[in-house]
């Protein structure tokens, strides 16, 4: 009878990400001699999905200083659409995502609402709900604001940079599965260059390359862990460069999933030019995500 069920990503007849029956007979079993055990199993599976909602936080409050222009990078156009719109499209295709919280910089609230409204036009039905959180002085303050908005039923938190538009669905699902197994998981790629620690223009140490990983997003965490980690960091005035570093300070082991070289963070004019080329290559069949 499990074959009579499907994952309903559009939320038809129920919440997004819930497993729904095709008909009432699939629940109660009209076939002669149906054992109640499969029904119990399916109901437990349904409850598992309902009680394990995943919410996404998208930090998008940056000022874009490294891009060097007057417009924050998340609003810059890439192939005729804002970079952030590409990122939202990728996230919205994940069936396990129940809501998205965008962190918005002060003064850009109206522009962000306009961007989201335009992004929704022409999209498929059943998109996750999008909410807005105020950006803070530091990135940690921004993420804390977003964490406070998450509903009680949210158990898993995915944090993904608003200007990483090329993360594949396969990568995001792999990180999500990794976190569900370990409590905390990140995407990362192995270093290919030799990495050295330097201070005052002098090399102090050469690191073992096979132990160096370049961390990306998405990063997924048990909500209780990441919330406690951020609250502690804010109280202590500590600022990290990625979300996993906050969790590591709590003594929590963070697992790694192999990332993608194409999953770049668009932060400079050179990145933007490469992203334009990459989209063109994919459109012509010469490139592929992942």
N, C-alpha and C positions, 0 to 999 in steps of 0.2 A: 504493500500500500504506500510505501515511501515514494514510489514513482508517481503517485497521484498528487504530489505536492510540488510546489515551485517557489523559488525565491522571487518575491514581488518587489523589484527595486523601485517601482513607481508608487507604491503604497496604495494600490487599488484594493479597497476593502479593508485597509489596515495601515499601520505605520510603515514608513519607508524602512527597508531592511528586515521586515518581518517575513517569516515563512507562512504562507497562506494556503488554505485548501482550495482546490479547483471547484469543489462542490461539497455540500453537506454530507453526501454519502461517503466522501473520503474520510470524514471525521468519525462518523458513527458506524460505517461499514454495513452496507446493505447486502453484501455477498454472504451466502449461506456459510455458516461455520466459521465466521471471522473471529479469530482469537483477539481478546482485548489488549494483549501485550503490544502489538504494533501501534494501536491507538495511543496507548500510554507513552510509548517511545516518541511518537510524533508530537504529542502534546508537550513532553519534556523538551524536545528539540525546539519547539516554538517558543517556550518560555525562556530557553537559553538565549535565543536571539533577542527577545524583547528585553531581557534583563542585562544585556551586554551591549548597550548602545555605544557607538563611537562618534565622538564630536571632533571637528577639525578646527584648529586655531590657525589663522593665516596672518602673521605679522605683515602689515602693509602700511606702516606709519613712517617709513624712512623718508628722509629729505632728499636723498639722491645726490649727496655732495660729490661722490666719486664720479658720477655721470657728468658733472660739470655744467648742467643746464638749469633753467629756472623751473622745470617741471619734474616732480618726483618720478623716479624711474618706473614705478608701478603703473603710471598713467601713460607712459610713452607707448607709441603705436608700434606693433610688430605685425607685419603683413596686414595692415589695415585695422587691427584690433589692439586695445591696450594689453600690455604684457599680462596684467592681472587677470584679464578676461580669459586668456589662454589657460592660465593656472586654474581658474575656477572651473573651466570646462573639463579639465582632467580630473579634478576632485569630484565633480558631480556625477561622474560615471561609475563611482565606487558604490556598490550596492549596500555596503555595510555602514556608510556614512549617513547619520541622521540629521546633522545640522552643521553649519559652517559659521564661525565667528571671525569677522574681519576686524583687525585692529586698525583704526583710522587716526591719522595725525590731525592735530588741531587746525581748523581752518579748511579742511578738505572733506568735511562730512557731506556737504551737498554734492560735491563732485563724485564722491564714492557712491552715493545713492544713485546718482545718474548712471554711473558705470554699471552697477549691478542691474539696474532696470533695463538698460540696453542689452546687457549680456543675456538676460532672461528672454528677450524677444527672439523668437525663432528657435528656441531650445525645445527639447523634448519635454513632455509633461513629467511630473514626479520629481522635480529637482529638490534637493534638500533646502530647508529654510536657511536664509542668510540673516545673521544679526550683526550688529556693529558694537565694538568696544572702543573706548577712548584710548588713544596712545598716551604713554607716560613719558617721563623725562628720560628714563633708560628703557632698554628693551625688556628687562626683567619686570619693570613696572607695567609695561604694556601687556605682557603675557599674563601677569597676575590679574589685571583687569578683566581679561578674557576668561581666565579660569573661574573667576567669581560669577560669571554669567552662565556657566554650564549647569544644566538641570541635574537633579539628584540621581536620575536613572542613568546618566552618562557614566560609564565605567572605564572607557578607554579614550585617551586623548592623542590625536595626531596633530603634530605641529609642522607646518610646511611653509617655506618662504614664499611670499607672494610673487617674487620674481624668479621662480624656478618653473618655467612653463613646460618643460620637456620631460618631467618624471613620468614614466610609463605606468599604466594601471598595474602591470605585473610587478613592478618594483614596489609600488605603494602597498599592494596586497601582501607581498613578501615581508615587508617591514611590519605590517599589522599582525601577520601570523607569528612573526618572531617575537613581538612584544607579548602576545597572548601566551607564549610558551615560557618567557623569562621575566616578564614584567616591564622590560625596557629594551628598546631596539632602535638602531639607527641604520641608515644607508651610508656606505662609505666605499671609497675606491682605494686600492693599494697605491702607495707612492711609487712612481717610476723614476724620479730624479733622486739624487743623493740629497739628504736633508741635513743641514748643519745648524747648530745653535750658535748665535753670535751676539756679542755685546760690544758697543763702542767701536764697531767696525772690525772686530777681531773674532775669528772663529774660536769658540770655546769647546765645542764638542761635535763629533760626527755621529749621528744617530744610525742605528741598525735599520736599513731601509725596509727589511722584511717585517719590521714591527711598526712601521709608520703607515697610518691610514688617513686619508683626506675625507673628512666627514661632510655629508650632505644632509639635506632633508628629503623626504619626510623622516621624522622621528616620532615614535609612538611609545606611550607610557601608560601604566596603570594610573588612573586619575588620582588616587590617594597618594601615590608616590610623588608625582610631579607637582601636585598642589602643595604638599608639605615641603618639598625641596625649594620651591619658589618663595613660599612664605618665610622660610628660614633665611634665604639669601637676602630678601628685602630687609628683614629685621637686622641683619648683620652688615648691610651695606655692601654686599658682594655682587659683582657683576661678571658674568661669564660671556663667552663668545658663541656658545650654542646651548641648546636646552639640555642636552645630555650632561654637560658639565655640572649643572645644578644638581642633577640626580646623583652623579658620581660622588659629590660631596657628602651625600647621605649614606655612603657606603654600599650603594646598590650597584650590582654588576649590570653593565649595559652590553647587550649582544650586538653583533654587526651582521648586516646583510650586504652582499655585494651590490654596490651601487652601479651607476651608469655614467660613462664618460660624457655622454650628451646631456646629462642632468645638470647643466651649468646654472649658476646664479648670475643673472644679468645685472652687472653693477658698473660697467664701463662702456664707453663708445665702442671699443673693440668687441666686447661681448655682444652688443646689440647688432653689430655688423655680421658676426658669426651666426647669430640666431636667425637673421634674415636669410643668410645663405642656406642654413640648415633647413628652414621651412621650405625654401625653394627646391632644395635637393629632394626632400621628401615628396613634395608635390609632383616632381618629375619622375619619381620612382627610383632615384639614385640613392636615397637615404631611408633609414627606418629608425623608429624609436627603439631604444634599448640596445 
